[in-house]
Amino acid sequence: MAADHEAPEYELIRAPFPMVRKLQRTLASDYDGPAFIWDIDKTWLDTQISQVKGMLKIPFEFAVDKRALPGTTALLHALRGGPSDRAHRPLFFITASPPFIRKAIERKMLIDGVEFDGITYKDQLEVFRRREFGSLREHTAFKLGALLLLAQVFPERIKIYMFGDDAERDALIYCMFADICAGRLRGTQLVETQIKLGVLQHYARDVAALAEQLPAHERVHGVHINLIRAPDGRRVLGYDDRVLGYPSAGAVARVLHERGLISERGRDRVEQVEGAGEVVFGQAPRDPDGWWTPREQLA
C-alpha cells in the first residue's frame, strides 16, 4: 500500500481491489464492543451514484448541497454515543463513490457532526483505466475486500453491525462477509460464488487469498438494510432474522434501542425526524451450520 500523493493520510490500495482508504483510529486489542460499518449512498446520503448522470454531477456539488436521508444523521450520532450517549463507539464507512468526491463527502460529515474512524472509497478511475468496465457497477469484490481489510485491523472479539440498502447487493455481500469471517465461506467456494455474481476471476481470487489470512471467528452480529428499492421488505425475506430491513431511520432506531445499542434519548431524537413504519425481519429459517448466506446464492 502506498500513500496517496495528494493526501498523505490516505492509503492507495490496489489489491484485492482498487480503493482509497483513510483510517483515523486504532482500536485496543482487547476491545470487544460493537463497531458500526455503513454504506453511504442511499444508506446515509440521498444520492444517485449508480446512475451515470448522477456520478457526473456529484463532483460539482458542494457539501451543503448533499442531503442526508431523513433521520440517518441523528441515527449515526446515536450509534456513536451508544447507550450512555458518550461512548464514541467505532464508526466506519465503505462507499462505492469514487475518491475524487471525498472532499465533498467528508465536508458533509463535518457539517453534520458525523464523527468517523475510517472511510474507504472505490477507486472507479483506476477500474476505468484498467478497462474493466463491468466492474464499475459491480461492487462485490470491492466491498468484500474493503471489509476484510478492516477486519484485519479490528480486534478479534469485536462485534460488527452493518448498514446498507436494498438498491444493490448489500444484504448478500454482508452475509457473505459474515460467513467468510467465521470460516464457512473460503477457498474455491468463495472464488466461484463471486464469479457467479459477476466478479472478474482475478479479483475473486485476490479476495479469497485475503480471506485466508483472517483467523476464523464469528464477528458479524447484525445486518440492517434500508428499504429504498422495495419498501415492503421483499428483498430481505430470503434471509434469516439476523437480517432486517427498515423503511425509516426511526423504525430501526427502535430495534437498536431494544438491543442496547443506542440510548432512549438517541432513539427519541431519531424518531423526532423520521419514525414511520416497522422493520421487516428475514423469514428464512436459521441454517443449522450458522450460514448467513442463503444456500441458493452459493456456487
ABEGO torsion letter per residue (X at the ends): XBBBAABAABBBBAOABBBBBBBABBBBAABABBBBBBBABGAABBBAAABAAAAAAAAABBAAABBBBBGAAAAAAAAAAEAAGAAGBBBBBBBABBAAAAAAAAAAAAAAGBBBABBBBBBAAAAAAAGBAAAAABAAAAAAAAAAAAAAABBAABBBBBBBBAABAAAAAAAAAAAAAAGABBEAAAAAAAAAAGBBAAAAAAAAAAAAABBBBBABABBBBBBAABAAGAAAAABBAABBBBABAAAAAAAAAAAGABBAAAAAAAAAABABEBBBBBABBBBAAGBABBAAABX
